[in-house]
Amino acid sequence: MLTQEQLTGVYVPIVTPFDSSGAVDLTSFERHVRWLADRGIHGLVVNGTTGESPTVAWEEVEALVKTAKNAVGGKLPVIVGTGTNDTASTVKRTELARQLGADAVLVVVPYYNRPSQEGIAAHFRKAAEVGIPVIAYDNPSRTGVGLTAQTAGAILSRTGVGLTAQTAGAILELDGVIGLKDSSGGIQLLTELSRLNSKPVLCGDDSYAYAMLCCGAKGGILTASNVVPEALVEMHRQFAEGDSNGAKQTFEGLLPLIQLLFKESNPAPVKWILAHRGIIASEALRLPMTTISSKLRQELEAYWSQVGEPVK
């Protein structure tokens, strides 16, 4: 199972390919997993937001996890998204992920029902009690509510240092939460957690990947790593080895692509690129997600032509 110390590097929130009839395309998925593994990534996240988790049934998740684990042969950790807005359902999925041999689970702050901070903390506590490492996931733009710095600090505290007695006492036995995917939309939360010497934080917002490394993040769960894994792995390596200027240059070279990837709803642009590079068979998504506009297609075609990788 994944440990705090191992939670570093570039983790790919892998897309879920579908065929023209809407079924999960395991052949394309396995091809994509192997392609990524050959390019130095540090781990995979199956059934995350980029994997269209709201529209993927658990039986399909099981097939995806088994395929991913077989493809990487134990050489890379496989993290499974199990979070829902129902704690009982989240616990059940987390138990099933453990049975599948997942190395950790990704549990999002409960969405739509907008729980209190106490309810969010209790949600993570219940997931952590299952006995598989939990990575908390904060994404308020999608969930409608986010972690406060105080709650995040308590959940991710190594020692309780820097927390009020009330907060430290209210959130107990969360050793099973090993880190955080931070998609809060800035560096403020990370800055506060770094001050508290928290458990590892991974950037969940591609546009902040370099800035968050500078503020103490250990790596990222980055959408763009689906299509440019080598460049993001190189950026992480450069930064880890003290070459912050080199890492900054690498990241800045990726910014035009990152901006295009999020010009329309994720993961539609990523799927278009993967399909037109021949890595997956189809750019199909499940409703209510739809494929990208003709205007963005033209922009992506121009981008790949410019960087020397012509669209197939």
N, C-alpha and C positions, 0 to 999 in steps of 0.2 A: 504494500500500500504506500501511497505517496506521503512523504513527510514534509514538515515545514522547510527543512534544509534543502529538499529537492524542488521546492516550488520556486523555480527560477527559470528564465529563458523565454522562448517563444512557443506558445501553445496555440494550436490551430483550432478555432471553432468551426469545424468542418461542415460544409454544406451537405444537405440530404438530396441526392439526385433523384428525380422522378422520370419515368418514361412518359410517352405521349398519352397513355391511358391514365396517368396519375399514380401508378404504383411505384413503390420504392425500387430504384434501379441499383441493386446490390453489386452488379458487375462494374458499373461506373464508380460506385462508392469505393470498392476495393482497389480499383485502378488509381483513384485519387489518393487513397491512403498510402499506397506503395510509392506513388510519385512524391508525396510529401515526406515520407520517411527517408527517402533517398537524398533529401535536400537538407538534412541536418536539424530538423525541428526537434523541440524538446518534449512534445507531448501533443495529445489530441483531446478535443472536447467534442463529444458526440451528443446530439440533441440539445444544443444551445440555441440561442436566439437566431444565429446565422443558419442553424440547421432546421429552421422553421418548426421549432418544438410545439407551438400551439396546434399545429395540424397533423402531427405525427403520433399515431397510436402507440401504446406501450409495446404491443406485440412487434411492431416495426422497429422500435428502439432496441428491443432484444436482438433482432436480426442484425441491426447495424453494429451493435456492440460486439457480438460474436464475430462478425466479419472483420471489424477493426482489430480485435485482439489476435485473430488468426493471421492477419496481414502483417502486423508488427512483430509477432512472435515473442512478445515479452520484452522487446528492446525499448519500447516507449510506453510511458504511462497513458492510460485511457481514462479520461474523466467523463462522467455521464451527467447530463442535466436532469435533475429529478424534481426541481422546485415547481410548485404550483401555488395557487392562492388558498389552498385548503391544507392545513397541517397534516391531517390524517392521511390524505392522498400523498403528500410529500413524503411522509414517513414510510408508507407502503412502497412507493417507488424507490426510495433510498434502500430499503431492505432488499428489493428485487435487484437493484444494481449491485449490491454487495454479493448476492448469490451469483450474479453473472461474472464476478471477478473483476469489477471495476476497481481502479486504483484510488479513486476519490469521486465525490459527487459535487456538482455545482448547484447551489440552492439559492434562487433569487428571492429578494425581498417580496413578500406576497403582494400580488398586483390586484388592482381594481377595487378590493374591499377596503383599502386604506386603513390598515390597523395602526394602533398606537405603537410607540417605541417599545413599550413593555410587551405588546403582542408580538412584535417582530423578534425581539430577543427570545421569547418563549418558543417561537416557531423554530429558530435556529437551535435552541437547546434540545427540542424534541428530535430534530434531524440528527444532531450529534450523538444522541443516545443510542442510535442504531449500531454504531461501532465501526463505521467507515469514515475516513477523513472527509470533512465538509469544507468546501470553499464557498464562502458567502459571496453573494452577487448583488451589488447595488447599482440600480439603473432607474433612477426616478423618472426619467423622461418616458419610460415605458410602463412603469408600475404605478405611477401616480403618487407614490410616497417613497422617501429615501431614508437612509440611515443618518441620524445626527452624528456629529463627531463624538459626542459622549457615548452614544450607544455603540458605535463602531469601535471606539476605544476599549469599551468594556468587553465586547465580544472577542476582540483580537488582542487583548492585553496578554503579555507574557507573564507579568508579575503583579499587576494591579497598581504599579507605580504611576502616579499622575492622575489617578481616578479618585473621585470623591468616595467616601465610605459607603454612601447610599448606593451609588452606581455599582461599585465593586461588589457590594453585598447582594444586589438584586440580580446579578447575572453570574451564575455559578456553574462550575463543571462544564466549561465549554472548551476543554482541551481538544476535543474532536474537531473543532473549527480550526483549520490550519492556515487560513489566509483569506484574502478578499480579492474579488475581481471588481475593480473600481471603474464604473461607467457613469460617475456622478456628473461629468461634464466640466471638469476643471481639475485644478491641483490642490484646492483648499483642503479637502478631506484628507488627501494623502499627506499633505504638509503637517497636519495635526497628528496623524497617526505616526508619522516618522518621529515627531517630537516625543511621542509616548513609547518609542521603541516597540512598535506593535509587531505582530506576526506579519509574514510577507504580504505585500500588495502587488497585484498584477494589473497593469493598465488594460482597461476594457474599451477604450476610445482611441482608435487609431491616430487621430489627429494630435493627441497628446502623448504619443509613445515616447518621443525623445524627452520632452519636458518632464514626464513622470519618472523616467530613469534618473534625471538630474535631481529630482526631489525624493528619491529613495525607493522607487518601485524596483522590483526584482526582475521584471520582464513584462510580458503582456499576453493577453488572449485577444489576438488581433485578426480582424476580418481579412485584411489584405494578405495575411500569411497563407491564405488559400491559393493565391495567385503569384505572389513574389516571396516565397518562404526564404530563399537563400539571402535575399537582401536584408530582410528583417533579422535573420539569424546573425548576419554579418554585423549589423548595427549593434545588436546586443553584445556580440563578442568584442567589438571595438570598445564599447563603453566599459564592459567588465574588465578589460585589460588596461584601462586608463586613457584610451585614445578618445576623449570626449569630442574633440574637433572632427575626427574621422567619422564618429557616430553621427554627429550633427549633419555632416555633409551627405552621408548615406541616407539619412532620414529626409533631408530636404530634397534629395533626388526622387524620393517616393511621394512627396506631397501632391504633385499633380494627379497621380493615380489615386491616392487616397481621397482627394476631393471628388474625383469622378465616381468612385465607389459608393459615396454617400450622397450623391446628387439626387438619387431616387432611392426608394426604400430598399434597405438591405434585406435579403441577399440577392435581389434581382440583378444588379450589375455584376456581382461576382459570378453568378451562374452563367450570365451571358459570356463573360470572358472564358470561363472554364470550358463551356460548350464549344466556343469558336476556336479554342486552342486544341480541341480534341481530347481533353482530359476527362470530361463527362459527355455523355451522348446527347443530352438535351438541356436546354435552359429552363425547362418547365418548372413552374411553381404551383402550389396549391392555393386556390382561392381562400381568402380574399386577396392574396398576393397575386400580382400580375407581372408580366415581363416588362422590360424597360421600353421607353419611348424610342421612336425612330431617331429623334434628335440626339439622345444619349448614345445610341448605337453608332451614329456617325462620329461623335466625339471619341468614343472608345476605339473605333477603327483607326481614327487619325492618331490616337495616342500610340497604339501598337505599331502602326506603320513608322512612326517617328522613332520609337525605341528599338526598331529593328526586328520585331517579332510579328510578321504579317499574320493577319487573321486567316484561319483556315476556312 
